[in-house]
Amino acid sequence: MSRIVLEGVTKRYGSTVALDDASLTIESGSFTSIFGPPSSGKSVLLRLLLGLETVDAGRIFIDGMDVTNALPKERNLSMVFQNLALFPHLTARENIAFPLVRRGIDSGTIDDRLDQVAGILSISHILHKKPAALSGGERQRVAIGRALVRDASAYLMDEPIAALDARLRDVMRVELKRLQSEFGHTFIYVTHDNEEAMSVADRMAILREGRIEQIDVPDAIYAKPATAYVASLVGSPRINLLNAEYTAGGVVSPLGKLAMVTGWREKLKSAKALRLGIRPEAIQVTPNDTGSDIVASVSDVERLGAFSIITSKTKDTEITAIAAGDARISVGDSVGLSINPSDCHLFDGSSGRRVV
């Protein structure tokens, strides 16, 4: 287990800044997810940690040792790549053992380590097979086994389950969390999937165009996103973000006026343009209701069993809400929408930073 610290790390490619003054502490034995959309700097951060790229500014520490300019082999980090990178001519056993063989580890130690990892991953019965004879999930476990068989300082994973089907991804998320708990190692997990990031991680670092927007535990990021950008990334279905403004009587948006909540007035007194964030699960939908303060026309109903995602329009504004799976709501219906102001998020209209 190792503690990893990035201090003001910057990486440029010509005039493009891929990582901009990034500071991040990854505690020993933690499961940290690096989350953001494509081209936000996630993979660059991993490559800098591994030593595959040079840092233009800032420093990187592993257990207090400055490794900013250290060679990859001197950092003792293990990696699971997105494309798995298994050797097709080697069996699963030979693939997993490869890092230890290259380091000249004796065969007895290799066998002990390999049997331990294979048992935990439940792949002992497929070790004789080559990658072409394995399913996607089995190949994934072999790639993870090859990383875990090493006694590394930390284990880095670059979207390792992105290529799997949805059901298998769900299974692998649970497996990865279990593995990290059993091994007690430091895991750094890169993904562009917010459900993956929130379900596996102890802490999340959210990237935007090379800058870290917020670092916190998943529940805190969901409950109090630091910016409108973070709010739009975390949560499914996505949060509703509307233009709004502060007036003496309350916050006015295309949905009407929201009553003031205790503490809002002081924080909003200098605010002008705002962005109002309302999560779909915070909106109560009343079928066939034309007496509500907010009446909307349903434009889409997505039934997902236990719940339904309702998309409706009011005053040319589209709103996404969640209703019960058996709610009797159809496209074209008029529905009532109820919003509790205390469940809303308010962001500065210019900077996007959280106001309340």
Secondary structure per residue as TSV (DSSP state, phi and psi in degrees):
chain	resnum	aa	ss	phi	psi
A	1	M	-	360.0	140.8
A	2	S	-	-144.2	149.5
A	3	R	-	-97.5	128.2
A	4	I	E	-117.3	133.4
A	5	V	E	-130.1	129.4
A	6	L	E	-108.3	129.8
A	7	E	E	-119.1	106.2
A	8	G	E	54.2	42.3
A	9	V	E	-77.8	129.8
A	10	T	E	-129.0	139.2
A	11	K	E	-135.8	127.1
A	12	R	E	-119.4	147.4
A	13	Y	E	-121.7	95.8
A	14	G	T	65.1	-124.4
A	15	S	T	-88.8	-3.4
A	16	T	E	-91.0	126.7
A	17	V	E	-95.0	107.9
A	18	A	E	-83.4	-33.0
A	19	L	E	-139.7	127.9
A	20	D	E	-122.1	102.6
A	21	D	E	52.4	49.3
A	22	A	E	-85.0	124.4
A	23	S	E	-121.6	127.3
A	24	L	E	-154.9	135.5
A	25	T	E	-114.6	124.4
A	26	I	E	-111.3	109.8
A	27	E	-	-71.8	151.6
A	28	S	T	-60.8	132.0
A	29	G	T	78.1	9.7
A	30	S	-	-94.1	164.1
A	31	F	E	-116.0	102.2
A	32	T	E	-109.3	130.6
A	33	S	E	-104.2	135.8
A	34	I	E	-102.4	112.9
A	35	F	E	-123.2	139.3
A	36	G	-	172.2	167.9
A	37	P	S	-72.0	170.6
A	38	P	T	-54.3	144.9
A	39	S	T	68.0	21.8
A	40	S	S	-91.4	-8.0
A	41	G	S	110.0	7.2
A	42	K	H	-63.9	-53.5
A	43	S	H	-67.8	-32.7
A	44	V	H	-62.0	-41.5
A	45	L	H	-59.6	-43.0
A	46	L	H	-64.1	-42.9
A	47	R	H	-64.5	-34.1
A	48	L	H	-69.1	-40.1
A	49	L	H	-62.1	-41.3
A	50	L	H	-72.7	-19.4
A	51	G	T	87.6	13.9
A	52	L	S	-81.1	-15.5
A	53	E	S	-130.1	152.6
A	54	T	-	-92.9	146.2
A	55	V	-	-83.8	134.0
A	56	D	S	-84.9	-29.9
A	57	A	E	-155.5	154.1
A	58	G	E	92.8	-178.6
A	59	R	E	-139.3	155.3
A	60	I	E	-124.7	131.8
A	61	F	E	-122.9	139.4
A	62	I	E	-122.8	114.8
A	63	D	T	53.0	43.8
A	64	G	T	81.3	-7.3
A	65	M	E	-94.1	129.0
A	66	D	E	-72.8	112.5
A	67	V	-	-113.7	18.5
A	68	T	T	-52.8	-41.4
A	69	N	T	-110.9	14.4
A	70	A	-	-75.7	151.3
A	71	L	-	-70.2	155.7
A	72	P	G	-53.2	-42.1
A	73	K	G	-67.4	-19.2
A	74	E	G	-85.9	-7.8
A	75	R	T	-94.5	-19.5
A	76	N	-	55.7	48.6
A	77	L	E	-109.2	144.8
A	78	S	E	-112.3	146.9
A	79	M	E	-132.7	137.6
A	80	V	E	-111.3	116.5
A	81	F	-	-87.0	157.5
A	82	Q	T	-62.1	-37.0
A	83	N	T	-91.5	9.6
A	84	L	-	69.2	-43.9
A	85	A	-	56.2	45.7
A	86	L	-	-82.3	146.9
A	87	F	-	-79.0	117.9
A	88	P	T	-66.8	-24.5
A	89	H	T	-89.2	-3.1
A	90	L	S	-106.5	150.0
A	91	T	-	-72.0	169.5
A	92	A	H	-58.1	-42.0
A	93	R	H	-61.3	-44.6
A	94	E	H	-68.0	-35.7
A	95	N	H	-62.9	-45.4
A	96	I	H	-66.7	-39.6
A	97	A	H	-76.2	-15.5
A	98	F	H	-51.3	-48.6
A	99	P	H	-60.1	-34.8
A	100	L	H	-75.8	-38.1
A	101	V	H	-61.6	-43.9
A	102	R	H	-62.1	-28.0
A	103	R	T	-91.1	3.3
A	104	G	T	74.0	25.1
A	105	I	-	-70.5	142.4
A	106	D	-	-66.7	152.7
A	107	S	H	-62.6	-34.7
A	108	G	H	-63.4	-44.1
A	109	T	H	-65.6	-40.0
A	110	I	H	-60.7	-46.5
A	111	D	H	-61.2	-41.9
A	112	D	H	-64.0	-46.6
A	113	R	H	-65.5	-43.3
A	114	L	H	-65.4	-42.3
A	115	D	H	-64.4	-37.9
A	116	Q	H	-64.2	-48.8
A	117	V	H	-66.7	-42.6
A	118	A	H	-62.6	-37.8
A	119	G	H	-65.1	-42.8
A	120	I	H	-66.0	-37.6
A	121	L	H	-85.7	-4.2
A	122	S	T	58.0	46.5
A	123	I	-	-125.3	15.6
A	124	S	G	-58.5	-32.0
A	125	H	G	-79.4	-6.6
A	126	I	G	-117.0	7.3
A	127	L	T	-63.5	-21.8
A	128	H	T	-83.8	-9.1
A	129	K	S	-90.3	154.8
A	130	K	-	-91.9	159.5
A	131	P	G	-51.2	-36.5
A	132	A	G	-63.9	-22.9
A	133	A	G	-94.8	5.0
A	134	L	S	-105.0	152.3
A	135	S	-	-75.6	170.5
A	136	G	H	-58.7	-43.5
A	137	G	H	-66.3	-36.4
A	138	E	H	-68.1	-42.1
A	139	R	H	-61.6	-38.1
A	140	Q	H	-62.2	-43.6
A	141	R	H	-65.5	-36.6
A	142	V	H	-63.8	-43.4
A	143	A	H	-62.7	-41.1
A	144	I	H	-66.0	-40.3
A	145	G	H	-60.9	-39.4
A	146	R	H	-62.7	-33.6
A	147	A	H	-75.5	-42.4
A	148	L	H	-75.4	-20.9
A	149	V	T	-65.6	-23.4
A	150	R	S	-81.2	147.7
A	151	D	-	-90.4	77.1
A	152	A	-	-92.6	163.4
A	153	S	S	-68.6	-37.0
A	154	A	E	-157.5	160.9
A	155	Y	E	-120.0	119.6
A	156	L	E	-104.8	136.0
A	157	M	E	-132.5	119.4
A	158	D	E	-102.6	95.0
A	159	E	S	44.4	56.0
A	160	P	T	-69.6	-19.0
A	161	I	T	-117.7	15.5
A	162	A	T	-62.9	-30.0
A	163	A	T	-86.0	-4.6
A	164	L	S	-83.7	159.2
A	165	D	-	-71.4	164.2
A	166	A	H	-57.5	-43.6
A	167	R	H	-65.3	-41.7
A	168	L	H	-70.0	-32.8
A	169	R	H	-61.6	-41.9
A	170	D	H	-59.8	-43.2
A	171	V	H	-64.3	-44.7
A	172	M	H	-68.2	-31.3
A	173	R	H	-60.7	-45.3
A	174	V	H	-63.4	-42.1
A	175	E	H	-63.6	-43.3
A	176	L	H	-63.3	-41.7
A	177	K	H	-63.5	-41.9
A	178	R	H	-63.8	-43.6
A	179	L	H	-61.3	-45.1
A	180	Q	H	-62.5	-38.2
A	181	S	H	-67.0	-40.8
A	182	E	H	-71.1	-43.0
A	183	F	H	-77.6	-32.1
A	184	G	-	73.3	17.8
A	185	H	-	-85.8	166.6
A	186	T	-	-82.0	119.3
A	187	F	E	-112.1	135.0
A	188	I	E	-122.9	118.0
A	189	Y	E	-121.7	117.4
A	190	V	E	-97.3	132.8
A	191	T	E	-156.7	155.5
A	192	H	S	-107.0	6.8
A	193	D	-	-101.1	116.5
A	194	N	H	-67.2	-32.1
A	195	E	H	-67.1	-41.0
A	196	E	H	-59.9	-49.9
A	197	A	H	-59.2	-43.2
A	198	M	H	-75.1	-32.5
A	199	S	H	-79.6	-29.1
A	200	V	H	-99.1	-24.8
A	201	A	-	-91.7	147.8
A	202	D	S	-79.6	-37.4
A	203	R	E	-138.5	153.2
A	204	M	E	-124.1	140.9
A	205	A	E	-118.3	120.3
A	206	I	E	-102.7	125.4
A	207	L	E	-103.4	145.4
A	208	R	E	-141.4	112.3
A	209	E	T	48.8	44.7
A	210	G	T	87.5	-6.2
A	211	R	E	-110.3	146.0
A	212	I	E	-84.8	117.4
A	213	E	E	-82.8	-38.9
A	214	Q	E	-160.7	143.3
A	215	I	E	-130.5	123.5
A	216	D	E	-173.3	179.8
A	217	V	-	-73.0	151.7
A	218	P	H	-55.0	-43.1
A	219	D	H	-61.8	-38.9
A	220	A	H	-69.7	-37.7
A	221	I	H	-66.0	-39.4
A	222	Y	H	-67.2	-43.7
A	223	A	H	-74.7	-35.6
A	224	K	S	-136.6	70.3
A	225	P	-	-61.1	136.1
A	226	A	S	-70.9	-26.9
A	227	T	B	-141.0	164.8
A	228	A	H	-63.7	-32.3
A	229	Y	H	-61.4	-47.6
A	230	V	H	-62.6	-43.6
A	231	A	H	-59.2	-36.6
A	232	S	H	-73.6	-22.9
A	233	L	H	-87.6	-35.3
A	234	V	S	-99.0	124.6
A	235	G	S	112.8	142.5
A	236	S	S	-143.0	125.7
A	237	P	S	-63.0	163.8
A	238	R	-	-66.0	152.0
A	239	I	-	-64.3	147.3
A	240	N	E	-81.9	125.2
A	241	L	E	-118.7	119.7
A	242	L	E	-124.3	146.4
A	243	N	E	-69.3	141.2
A	244	A	E	-150.8	169.4
A	245	E	E	-145.7	155.4
A	246	Y	E	-95.0	130.8
A	247	T	E	-126.7	171.1
A	248	A	T	-59.9	-28.7
A	249	G	T	-91.3	-9.4
A	250	G	E	151.0	-167.3
A	251	V	E	-98.4	123.3
A	252	V	E	-105.5	130.5
A	253	S	E	-137.8	178.2
A	254	P	T	-59.3	-15.9
A	255	L	T	-87.9	-2.1
A	256	G	E	112.2	-158.3
A	257	K	E	-103.1	131.2
A	258	L	E	-94.3	135.0
A	259	A	-	-64.4	149.5
A	260	M	-	-71.6	140.5
A	261	V	-	-101.9	147.6
A	262	T	T	-52.7	126.4
A	263	G	T	97.1	-15.5
A	264	W	H	-68.9	-44.5
A	265	R	H	-57.0	-43.2
A	266	E	H	-65.2	-39.2
A	267	K	H	-77.3	-24.0
A	268	L	H	-100.1	-2.8
A	269	K	T	-61.5	-27.0
A	270	S	T	-102.9	3.4
A	271	A	-	-82.4	150.1
A	272	K	-	-120.5	-94.6
A	273	A	E	-73.3	138.1
A	274	L	E	-130.1	163.5
A	275	R	E	-119.9	124.0
A	276	L	E	-97.9	123.1
A	277	G	E	-108.6	126.7
A	278	I	E	-131.6	116.1
A	279	R	-	-73.2	143.2
A	280	P	G	-54.4	-36.4
A	281	E	G	-74.3	-9.5
A	282	A	G	-93.5	2.0
A	283	I	E	-105.5	126.4
A	284	Q	E	-92.3	127.6
A	285	V	E	-106.5	126.7
A	286	T	E	-111.5	114.4
A	287	P	E	-63.3	144.6
A	288	N	T	50.5	41.7
A	289	D	-	-114.0	117.3
A	290	T	-	-110.4	7.5
A	291	G	S	-102.7	1.9
A	292	S	S	-77.9	163.2
A	293	D	S	-63.4	-35.2
A	294	I	E	-117.5	116.2
A	295	V	E	-113.3	130.3
A	296	A	E	-132.3	157.2
A	297	S	E	-103.4	126.9
A	298	V	E	-73.0	126.1
A	299	S	E	-108.1	-17.4
A	300	D	E	-160.1	143.0
A	301	V	E	-129.7	119.6
A	302	E	E	-112.2	104.8
A	303	R	E	-88.7	123.9
A	304	L	-	-123.9	31.1
A	305	G	S	87.3	-93.7
A	306	A	S	-69.2	-25.1
A	307	F	E	-147.4	165.7
A	308	S	E	-125.2	142.1
A	309	I	E	-96.1	119.0
A	310	I	E	-106.8	122.0
A	311	T	E	-107.3	126.6
A	312	S	E	-138.3	164.7
A	313	K	E	-125.7	139.0
A	314	T	E	-144.9	129.4
A	315	K	T	51.2	45.4
A	316	D	T	64.2	16.3
A	317	T	E	-113.5	128.6
A	318	E	E	-92.4	132.4
A	319	I	E	-126.9	135.1
A	320	T	E	-106.0	131.8
A	321	A	E	-137.6	167.7
A	322	I	E	-117.4	132.8
A	323	A	E	-126.0	170.4
A	324	A	E	-60.9	150.2
A	325	G	T	-60.7	-30.0
A	326	D	T	-99.7	14.9
A	327	A	-	-61.1	133.4
A	328	R	-	-85.1	76.0
A	329	I	-	-128.7	132.5
A	330	S	-	-130.1	162.0
A	331	V	T	-59.4	133.6
A	332	G	T	96.8	-14.9
A	333	D	-	-69.2	153.2
A	334	S	E	-94.5	130.3
A	335	V	E	-127.8	155.5
A	336	G	E	-97.2	138.9
A	337	L	E	-116.3	128.3
A	338	S	E	-118.0	132.8
A	339	I	E	-128.5	128.5
A	340	N	-	-89.4	117.7
A	341	P	G	-54.3	-32.0
A	342	S	G	-68.8	-13.8
A	343	D	G	-91.3	-0.8
A	344	C	-	-91.1	157.8
A	345	H	E	-115.9	139.4
A	346	L	E	-121.9	130.7
A	347	F	E	-124.7	150.7
A	348	D	E	-64.0	133.4
A	349	G	T	-67.2	-24.4
A	350	S	T	-93.1	-56.6
A	351	S	T	-82.9	-22.7
A	352	G	-	80.2	-1.6
A	353	R	B	-71.9	149.3
A	354	R	B	-63.6	132.8
A	355	V	-	-101.4	-54.1
A	356	V	-	-138.3	360.0
